[in-house]
Amino acid sequence: MNSKKLTAEELTEKQEKVKAWLHVLDKIYGVKMTIFSKAIGVHNQNLHNFRKGKRGLTEEKTVLLEKVIVRKYGRLLMLEDSDYEILSK
């Protein structure tokens, strides 16, 4: 895992990006959120509340969730940014 800490602004930006990806995967492609909640070790309801903006995730869980999404569904989301290509390897 990363040894550097994210600033509050970077964490908020990353969380918004992850929320958008979760929304796309759920609504357009029908991916179940239980896959992600099990992968990062949170209760499914907590992930649902995170998506709805009622609750936040820790920095560690946010980074882990981002990596899981990129590794499993990166091509589906057509991530072309070099940062995400590095994460998916």
C-alpha positions as CSV (number, residue, x, y, z in Angstrom):
1,M,0.0,0.0,0.0
2,N,1.1,3.6,-0.4
3,S,3.2,5.0,2.4
4,K,2.2,8.6,1.6
5,K,-1.0,10.1,3.0
6,L,-3.5,11.8,0.8
7,T,-4.6,15.3,1.6
8,A,-8.2,15.9,2.4
9,E,-8.8,17.4,-1.0
10,E,-7.1,14.5,-2.8
11,L,-9.1,12.0,-0.8
12,T,-12.4,13.8,-1.5
13,E,-11.5,13.9,-5.2
14,K,-10.7,10.2,-5.2
15,Q,-13.9,9.3,-3.4
16,E,-16.0,11.2,-5.9
17,K,-14.3,9.4,-8.8
18,V,-14.8,6.0,-7.2
19,K,-18.5,6.9,-6.5
20,A,-18.9,7.8,-10.2
21,W,-17.4,4.5,-11.3
22,L,-19.6,2.5,-8.9
23,H,-22.6,4.2,-10.2
24,V,-21.7,3.4,-13.9
25,L,-20.9,-0.2,-13.1
26,D,-24.1,-0.7,-11.1
27,K,-26.6,1.2,-13.3
28,I,-25.2,0.6,-16.8
29,Y,-23.4,-2.8,-16.5
30,G,-25.4,-4.4,-13.6
31,V,-22.4,-5.2,-11.5
32,K,-23.4,-6.1,-7.9
33,M,-21.9,-4.0,-5.1
34,T,-21.4,-7.2,-3.0
35,I,-18.4,-8.0,-5.2
36,F,-16.8,-4.8,-4.1
37,S,-17.9,-4.9,-0.4
38,K,-16.4,-8.4,0.0
39,A,-13.2,-7.4,-1.8
40,I,-12.4,-4.5,0.5
41,G,-13.9,-6.0,3.7
42,V,-16.8,-3.6,4.4
43,H,-20.5,-4.3,5.0
44,N,-22.6,-4.0,1.9
45,Q,-24.9,-1.4,3.5
46,N,-21.8,0.8,4.3
47,L,-20.8,0.7,0.6
48,H,-24.3,1.6,-0.4
49,N,-24.3,4.5,2.0
50,F,-20.9,5.6,0.6
51,R,-22.4,5.7,-2.9
52,K,-25.4,7.7,-1.7
53,G,-23.1,10.2,0.1
54,K,-24.4,9.4,3.6
55,R,-21.1,8.0,4.8
56,G,-17.4,8.1,3.9
57,L,-14.8,5.4,3.6
58,T,-11.3,5.5,5.1
59,E,-8.4,6.4,3.0
60,E,-7.2,2.9,3.0
61,K,-10.5,1.4,1.9
62,T,-10.9,4.1,-0.8
63,V,-7.5,3.3,-2.3
64,L,-8.2,-0.4,-2.1
65,L,-11.7,0.0,-3.7
66,E,-10.1,2.0,-6.5
67,K,-7.5,-0.7,-7.2
68,V,-10.2,-3.4,-7.2
69,I,-12.3,-1.5,-9.7
70,V,-9.4,-0.8,-11.9
71,R,-8.1,-4.3,-11.9
72,K,-11.5,-6.0,-12.5
73,Y,-13.3,-3.4,-14.6
74,G,-10.6,-1.0,-15.9
75,R,-11.0,-2.0,-19.5
76,L,-14.8,-1.8,-19.2
77,L,-14.5,1.7,-18.0
78,M,-11.8,2.5,-20.6
79,L,-9.4,4.0,-18.3
80,E,-6.6,5.5,-20.4
81,D,-4.8,7.5,-17.7
82,S,-1.2,6.2,-17.2
83,D,-1.7,6.2,-13.4
84,Y,-4.5,3.6,-13.7
85,E,-2.5,1.5,-16.2
86,I,0.2,1.2,-13.5
87,L,-2.4,0.2,-10.9
88,S,-3.9,-2.5,-13.1
89,K,-0.5,-4.4,-13.6
